[in-house]
Amino acid sequence: MPSLFLLILLMGGFSLFTCDLYEYKFINENKNWTEAQKYCRVHHTDLATVYNMTDFKRLQDSAGNEYQHSWIGLSRKENRMWHWSLPGVEYNETQLQLNVEHVEHCVTIDKDNNKHTKHCSGCKFPFFCYNEGNKTVIPIYYELNWFNAQKYCRKNYTDLVSGHDQLNNLPFNLNYEHFWIGLFKDLWQWSDGRNFSFRHWSECYGDGSNQNLLCITGGWKCDECQKKQPFFCYDDKLILVKENKTWQEALDYCRDEHEDMVSITSLHDQRWVQKLVDEADTDYIWLGLRYTCTLGFWFWVTGEDLTYTNWAPDLDADVCHTAVAMKKGNGHQWFCMPDEEKFNVICAKN
């Protein structure tokens, strides 16, 4: 208790502000996809972007039982892009060599560690699931198409095995020629420009022309853009302040004008914040993480636990009188910066 009291004196009080970084709004008005997008951008932030299964359930909860066929912010684009099924794992083409045998868009791995493109719905193979809880890879010997394999892994474990690190832990003493992994290629992009890989297909993988995404009971399907449907918007709870401030000035501004400085407690939070960071006018952007020399530890000004970090390597051992700023660009790593430096800041809104 004395330590907490000293910290409160040091900071001028905790805000104890915790919330999701964005929230969904169900709009029960019939509009085509373009009209829905325009409405969301005027009255909210954009059409709904969905990061993972938790978001999908939040989306459902925001509408109750009213949303049976409703637009979300996923639309077709001209060029296909590779993604990993597990949210937060980004595809790096330099780490993976593919044997592109056909114009197909899901990937298997064989016992010799070769990767092959296969038809996502037309081929059935066993597959590898990943369990985030104990960081293990589980071979599943049921032969399913890629979409059903993904559903099985998400229901029983975490997801299909995804990313270079997880592939390095695969067992290769297996008799099967092909196992599905979580790599796929598609034509879809989010309305707000975020490169999130999460998909939750119920019907139609989405190769038809002039089609965008509907959220339906149990999953997603594609439909003609001109059909009029209800839709989901989202409100971003963060705001980028493009004014150069010291860390203390940034804290005071966020608390006076909004709610508090932003805190990051998960990889999902990190990826959500990155988009705003890349829009800043300074190379570094203040976060609400500060070191107290008096007590000798890092703390979020919102009172959140320090459960996630993205430190840059080779940090200076002398962290007194420093606070944390995220750097723009590749990696979006966290740096200890003198608290008198002046940067843009990201605030959390009411």
C-alpha positions in Angstrom: 0.0 0.0 0.0 2.8 2.6 0.8 4.3 1.9 -2.7 0.9 2.5 -4.4 0.4 5.7 -2.4 3.8 7.0 -3.5 3.1 6.1 -7.1 -0.3 7.9 -6.9 1.5 11.0 -5.5 4.1 10.8 -8.2 1.6 10.7 -11.0 -1.2 12.8 -9.6 -3.6 9.9 -9.5 -4.5 6.8 -11.4 -7.3 7.0 -13.9 -8.0 3.3 -13.6 -9.4 3.5 -17.2 -9.9 0.2 -18.9 -11.9 -0.5 -22.0 -11.7 -2.0 -25.5 -9.9 0.1 -28.0 -13.0 0.2 -30.2 -16.6 -0.8 -30.0 -19.2 -2.0 -32.5 -22.5 -0.4 -33.4 -25.3 -2.3 -35.2 -27.2 -0.1 -37.6 -30.6 -1.6 -38.3 -31.1 0.3 -41.6 -31.0 -1.2 -45.1 -28.2 0.2 -47.2 -26.0 -1.2 -49.9 -22.3 -1.8 -49.0 -21.1 1.6 -50.3 -23.9 3.5 -48.6 -23.2 1.6 -45.4 -19.5 2.5 -45.6 -20.3 6.2 -46.2 -22.7 6.2 -43.2 -20.2 4.6 -40.9 -17.4 7.1 -41.9 -19.7 10.1 -41.3 -21.3 9.0 -38.0 -18.7 6.6 -36.5 -15.2 5.5 -37.7 -15.8 3.0 -40.5 -17.5 -0.3 -41.3 -16.6 -3.0 -38.8 -13.1 -4.5 -38.9 -12.9 -7.9 -37.1 -9.5 -9.1 -35.7 -10.3 -12.4 -34.1 -13.1 -14.7 -32.7 -13.4 -12.5 -29.6 -14.3 -9.6 -31.9 -16.7 -11.8 -33.9 -18.6 -12.6 -30.7 -18.6 -8.9 -29.7 -20.0 -8.1 -33.1 -22.8 -10.6 -32.5 -23.5 -9.3 -29.0 -23.8 -5.7 -30.2 -26.8 -6.7 -32.3 -28.5 -9.5 -30.3 -30.6 -11.6 -32.7 -31.3 -8.8 -35.2 -28.3 -9.1 -37.5 -28.9 -12.3 -39.5 -27.6 -10.7 -42.8 -25.5 -7.6 -42.2 -22.6 -5.9 -43.9 -19.1 -5.7 -42.4 -16.1 -3.8 -43.7 -14.5 -6.6 -45.9 -14.5 -6.0 -49.6 -12.8 -7.4 -52.7 -9.6 -6.0 -54.1 -7.7 -6.6 -57.3 -4.6 -8.5 -56.1 -4.5 -11.5 -53.8 -2.4 -11.4 -50.6 -1.0 -14.1 -48.4 -2.1 -14.3 -44.8 -1.7 -16.6 -41.8 -4.9 -17.8 -40.2 -3.9 -17.0 -36.7 -4.5 -13.3 -36.0 -1.4 -11.3 -35.2 1.0 -13.5 -37.2 2.2 -11.6 -40.3 3.3 -13.2 -43.5 6.9 -12.8 -44.4 7.7 -14.1 -47.9 11.4 -14.2 -47.2 10.9 -16.9 -44.6 8.8 -19.3 -46.7 9.4 -21.0 -50.1 6.2 -22.1 -51.8 5.9 -24.7 -54.6 3.1 -22.9 -56.5 1.8 -25.9 -58.6 -1.6 -24.5 -59.4 -3.5 -21.3 -59.1 -4.8 -22.4 -55.7 -4.9 -20.5 -52.5 -4.3 -22.6 -49.4 -1.1 -24.4 -48.4 0.0 -27.8 -47.3 3.3 -29.0 -45.9 4.8 -32.4 -46.6 7.2 -34.7 -44.6 10.2 -33.1 -46.3 9.1 -29.6 -45.2 8.1 -28.6 -48.7 5.0 -26.3 -49.0 2.4 -26.8 -51.7 -0.6 -24.7 -52.9 -3.9 -26.7 -53.0 -7.6 -26.0 -53.6 -9.0 -24.8 -50.3 -12.4 -26.3 -50.5 -11.9 -29.1 -53.1 -9.0 -31.0 -51.4 -9.1 -32.9 -48.1 -6.0 -33.5 -46.0 -5.1 -34.0 -42.3 -3.9 -30.8 -40.6 -1.8 -29.2 -37.8 -3.6 -27.2 -35.1 -1.8 -24.8 -32.7 -2.6 -24.5 -29.0 -1.6 -21.1 -27.7 -2.1 -22.2 -24.1 0.9 -24.5 -24.0 2.6 -23.5 -27.2 2.2 -26.9 -28.8 1.4 -28.2 -32.3 -1.1 -31.0 -32.6 -1.4 -33.2 -35.7 -5.0 -34.0 -36.6 -5.6 -37.0 -38.8 -9.1 -36.3 -39.9 -9.1 -35.4 -43.6 -11.0 -32.1 -44.1 -10.9 -29.2 -46.5 -9.0 -26.1 -45.4 -12.0 -24.2 -44.1 -13.3 -27.1 -42.0 -9.8 -27.7 -40.7 -9.6 -24.1 -39.6 -13.0 -24.4 -37.9 -11.9 -27.5 -36.1 -8.7 -26.0 -34.8 -10.5 -22.8 -33.6 -13.2 -24.8 -31.8 -10.8 -27.3 -30.1 -7.5 -25.4 -29.9 -6.5 -21.9 -31.0 -6.1 -22.0 -34.8 -4.3 -23.8 -37.7 -0.6 -23.7 -37.2 0.7 -20.3 -38.4 4.0 -18.5 -38.9 7.6 -19.5 -39.2 8.2 -20.1 -35.5 5.3 -22.5 -35.2 6.3 -24.4 -38.4 9.7 -25.0 -36.8 8.0 -27.1 -34.1 6.2 -29.5 -36.5 6.7 -33.2 -36.1 7.8 -34.7 -39.4 7.8 -38.4 -38.5 4.4 -38.8 -40.1 3.2 -41.0 -42.9 0.9 -38.6 -44.6 2.1 -36.7 -47.7 0.2 -33.5 -47.1 -1.0 -31.6 -44.0 -2.9 -28.3 -44.1 -1.2 -25.3 -42.4 -2.7 -21.9 -41.8 -1.5 -20.1 -44.9 -4.0 -18.8 -47.4 -4.3 -16.2 -50.1 -7.4 -14.1 -50.8 -8.8 -11.0 -52.5 -10.3 -9.3 -49.4 -9.4 -6.1 -47.7 -10.8 -4.1 -44.7 -12.5 -0.8 -45.4 -10.3 1.0 -42.8 -7.1 -0.3 -44.5 -6.0 -2.6 -41.7 -4.2 -5.7 -42.8 -5.9 -8.1 -40.4 -6.0 -11.7 -41.6 -9.0 -13.0 -39.7 -11.8 -14.6 -41.8 -14.8 -16.6 -40.6 -16.4 -18.2 -43.6 -19.7 -19.9 -43.4 -20.6 -19.9 -47.1 -18.6 -18.9 -50.2 -14.9 -18.3 -50.1 -15.5 -15.1 -52.1 -14.1 -15.3 -55.6 -17.2 -13.9 -57.3 -17.0 -10.4 -58.8 -18.7 -7.4 -57.3 -19.2 -9.0 -54.0 -18.6 -7.9 -50.4 -19.0 -9.6 -47.0 -22.1 -10.2 -44.9 -22.0 -11.3 -41.3 -24.5 -14.0 -40.9 -25.5 -16.3 -38.0 -22.5 -18.6 -37.4 -20.1 -17.0 -39.9 -19.6 -14.9 -43.0 -20.7 -15.2 -46.6 -20.3 -13.0 -49.7 -23.1 -11.2 -51.5 -23.8 -8.6 -54.2 -22.6 -5.1 -53.2 -25.9 -3.4 -54.3 -28.1 -5.5 -52.0 -29.5 -3.4 -49.1 -28.8 -4.9 -45.7 -28.3 -3.7 -42.1 -24.6 -3.2 -41.2 -22.0 -2.9 -38.5 -19.9 0.2 -37.8 -17.2 0.7 -35.2 -16.1 3.6 -33.1 -12.3 3.9 -32.5 -11.7 4.8 -28.9 -8.2 6.2 -29.6 -7.2 9.5 -31.1 -3.8 10.6 -32.4 -2.8 14.1 -31.2 -0.5 15.7 -33.8 1.0 18.2 -31.4 4.6 17.9 -30.0 4.5 17.5 -26.2 6.8 16.3 -23.5 5.6 13.1 -21.8 4.1 15.0 -18.8 2.4 17.5 -21.1 1.0 14.6 -23.1 -0.4 12.9 -20.0 -2.0 16.2 -18.8 -3.5 16.8 -22.3 -5.0 13.3 -22.6 -6.5 13.5 -19.2 -7.9 17.1 -19.6 -9.2 16.7 -23.1 -10.0 12.9 -23.4 -9.6 10.1 -20.8 -6.0 9.1 -20.6 -2.9 8.0 -22.5 -3.1 4.8 -24.4 -2.0 1.5 -22.8 -1.1 -1.7 -24.7 -1.7 -5.0 -22.9 -1.8 -7.5 -25.8 -0.5 -8.1 -29.4 -4.0 -7.2 -30.6 -3.7 -3.8 -28.9 -0.2 -3.3 -30.4 -1.5 -4.0 -33.9 -4.5 -1.7 -33.5 -2.3 1.2 -32.2 0.3 0.7 -35.0 -2.0 2.2 -37.7 -2.3 5.5 -35.8 1.4 5.5 -35.1 2.2 5.4 -38.8 0.0 8.5 -39.3 1.9 10.6 -36.8 4.1 13.7 -37.6 6.9 12.5 -35.4 9.1 9.4 -35.7 8.3 8.4 -32.1 4.9 8.6 -30.4 4.3 8.7 -26.6 2.6 5.8 -24.8 1.2 5.8 -21.3 4.1 3.7 -19.9 6.6 5.3 -17.5 9.4 4.2 -15.2 9.5 5.3 -11.6 13.0 5.6 -10.2 11.6 6.0 -6.7 10.0 2.5 -6.8 12.1 0.9 -9.5 9.5 -0.5 -12.0 7.5 0.3 -15.1 3.8 1.1 -14.9 0.9 2.0 -17.2 -0.7 5.3 -16.1 -4.1 3.6 -16.5 -3.2 1.0 -13.8 -3.0 -1.9 -16.3 -0.6 -4.7 -15.6 2.5 -4.9 -17.8 1.5 -8.1 -19.5 2.8 -7.4 -23.0 5.9 -5.6 -24.3 7.5 -4.9 -27.6 10.9 -3.6 -26.5 13.6 -2.7 -29.0 16.8 -4.6 -28.5 19.8 -3.2 -26.5 17.8 -0.9 -24.3 19.8 1.6 -22.2 20.2 0.2 -18.7 19.6 3.7 -17.2 15.9 4.2 -17.5 15.4 6.9 -14.9 13.5 9.9 -16.1 12.4 8.0 -19.2 9.0 7.1 -20.7 8.1 4.8 -23.5 7.5 5.8 -27.2 6.6 3.6 -30.1 8.7 4.1 -33.2 7.0 4.3 -36.6 7.7 1.7 -39.3 8.9 -1.8 -39.4 8.5 -3.6 -36.0 6.8 -0.6 -34.2 9.2 -1.3 -31.3 9.1 0.5 -28.0 12.0 2.8 -26.9 12.9 4.4 -23.7 13.1 8.1 -24.4 14.0 11.1 -22.2 10.7 12.4 -20.9 11.5 16.0 -21.9 11.6 15.0 -25.6 8.6 16.3 -27.6 6.5 13.8 -29.7 2.9 13.2 -30.8 0.8 11.2 -28.5 -2.1 8.7 -28.7 -5.0 9.3 -26.2 -7.8 7.1 -25.2 -11.2 8.7 -25.6 -14.2 8.5 -23.3 
